[in-house]
């Protein structure tokens, strides 16, 4: 797998800081992923993964779903 460029590392770090309940992956095909879980049974209806072409699209998808800076693990 190719290593992330310094700018990609910076974007990943910013996502991690702004969305601490989520884990982030940049695939070797340069697809951006946000993942969380496993979710408890009573929250299985919630979205636990997003994938987008860019970090900006991924950020927008998370914000549109109600996530943002300072969210604690497992809460919105």
The 8 nearest C-alpha neighbors of each residue, nearest first, counted from 0:
[[1, 27, 2, 26, 28, 3, 25, 29],
 [2, 0, 27, 3, 26, 4, 28, 29],
 [1, 3, 4, 0, 27, 5, 8, 7],
 [4, 2, 7, 8, 5, 1, 25, 6],
 [3, 5, 7, 6, 8, 2, 9, 1],
 [4, 6, 8, 7, 9, 3, 10, 2],
 [5, 7, 9, 4, 8, 10, 3, 11],
 [8, 6, 10, 4, 9, 5, 3, 11],
 [9, 7, 5, 11, 6, 10, 3, 12],
 [8, 10, 6, 12, 7, 11, 5, 13],
 [9, 11, 7, 13, 12, 8, 14, 6],
 [12, 10, 8, 14, 13, 9, 7, 15],
 [13, 11, 15, 9, 10, 14, 8, 16],
 [12, 14, 16, 10, 15, 11, 17, 9],
 [15, 13, 11, 17, 16, 12, 18, 10],
 [14, 16, 12, 18, 13, 19, 17, 11],
 [17, 15, 13, 14, 18, 19, 12, 68],
 [16, 18, 68, 14, 15, 67, 13, 19],
 [17, 19, 15, 20, 68, 16, 67, 21],
 [20, 18, 21, 15, 16, 17, 70, 71],
 [21, 19, 72, 18, 71, 73, 70, 35],
 [22, 20, 35, 19, 34, 18, 33, 23],
 [21, 23, 34, 33, 35, 15, 24, 20],
 [24, 22, 33, 32, 34, 21, 11, 25],
 [25, 23, 32, 31, 26, 33, 22, 11],
 [24, 26, 31, 30, 29, 32, 27, 23],
 [27, 25, 29, 28, 30, 24, 31, 32],
 [26, 28, 29, 0, 1, 25, 30, 2],
 [27, 29, 26, 30, 25, 31, 0, 1],
 [30, 28, 26, 27, 25, 31, 52, 53],
 [29, 31, 26, 52, 28, 25, 51, 32],
 [30, 32, 25, 51, 50, 24, 52, 53],
 [31, 33, 50, 24, 23, 49, 25, 34],
 [34, 32, 23, 49, 48, 22, 21, 50],
 [35, 33, 48, 22, 21, 47, 23, 32],
 [36, 34, 21, 47, 22, 37, 48, 20],
 [37, 35, 38, 47, 34, 39, 21, 73],
 [36, 38, 35, 39, 47, 43, 40, 34],
 [37, 39, 36, 43, 42, 40, 35, 47],
 [40, 38, 42, 41, 43, 37, 36, 73],
 [39, 41, 43, 42, 38, 44, 37, 45],
 [40, 42, 39, 43, 44, 38, 45, 37],
 [43, 41, 44, 40, 39, 45, 38, 46],
 [42, 44, 45, 40, 41, 38, 39, 46],
 [43, 45, 42, 46, 41, 40, 47, 38],
 [46, 44, 43, 42, 47, 38, 41, 48],
 [45, 47, 48, 44, 43, 49, 64, 35],
 [46, 48, 35, 34, 45, 36, 49, 38],
 [49, 47, 34, 33, 46, 35, 50, 32],
 [50, 48, 33, 32, 34, 51, 57, 47],
 [49, 51, 32, 31, 33, 57, 30, 48],
 [52, 50, 31, 57, 53, 56, 30, 32],
 [51, 53, 30, 31, 56, 54, 50, 29],
 [54, 52, 56, 55, 51, 31, 57, 30],
 [53, 55, 57, 56, 58, 31, 10, 52],
 [54, 56, 58, 53, 57, 59, 52, 51],
 [57, 55, 59, 53, 58, 54, 51, 60],
 [56, 58, 54, 60, 51, 55, 59, 61],
 [57, 59, 55, 61, 56, 60, 54, 62],
 [58, 60, 56, 62, 57, 61, 63, 55],
 [61, 59, 63, 57, 58, 62, 56, 64],
 [60, 62, 64, 58, 66, 63, 59, 57],
 [63, 61, 66, 65, 59, 64, 60, 67],
 [62, 64, 60, 65, 61, 59, 66, 58],
 [65, 63, 61, 62, 66, 60, 46, 59],
 [66, 64, 62, 63, 61, 75, 67, 60],
 [65, 67, 62, 61, 64, 75, 70, 18],
 [68, 66, 18, 62, 70, 17, 69, 65],
 [67, 69, 17, 18, 70, 66, 16, 19],
 [68, 70, 71, 67, 17, 18, 19, 16],
 [71, 69, 68, 75, 67, 18, 74, 19],
 [70, 72, 74, 20, 73, 69, 19, 75],
 [73, 71, 20, 74, 70, 19, 21, 75],
 [72, 74, 71, 20, 75, 38, 70, 36],
 [75, 73, 71, 72, 70, 20, 66, 69],
 [74, 70, 66, 65, 73, 71, 67, 72]]
